[in-house]
Amino acid sequence: MKYQTWLSDYFGNRKTERLGQAFCNDFIKQPWPELYYEEDVNKAETEIYYWLCDNQYIEQLPQKVR
């Protein structure tokens, strides 16, 4: 799954969760409270982008953890 596909699904269907919360629930195995509780969508999106780049998930997202 590509990030833009996941992001479209988030904005279309998961408005009860913060962006960082949804990303952590789907893809992060260890606690990441700074992203999980981030209320600013732009800041959360930036953090997610850097995490994806740092972990070499440029083309595809990692497998979901849950």
Residue pairs with C-beta under 8 A, 6 or more apart in sequence:
1 60
1 61
2 59
2 60
2 61
3 48
3 52
3 57
3 61
6 26
6 61
7 45
10 17
10 19
10 22
14 22
17 25
18 36
18 37
18 38
18 39
18 41
18 44
19 38
19 41
19 44
19 45
19 48
20 32
20 35
20 36
20 37
20 38
20 44
20 47
20 48
21 36
21 37
23 35
23 44
23 48
24 32
24 35
24 36
25 66
26 64
26 65
26 66
27 61
27 62
27 64
27 65
28 35
28 65
29 65
34 47
35 44
35 47
35 48
35 51
38 44
38 47
52 58
52 61
55 62
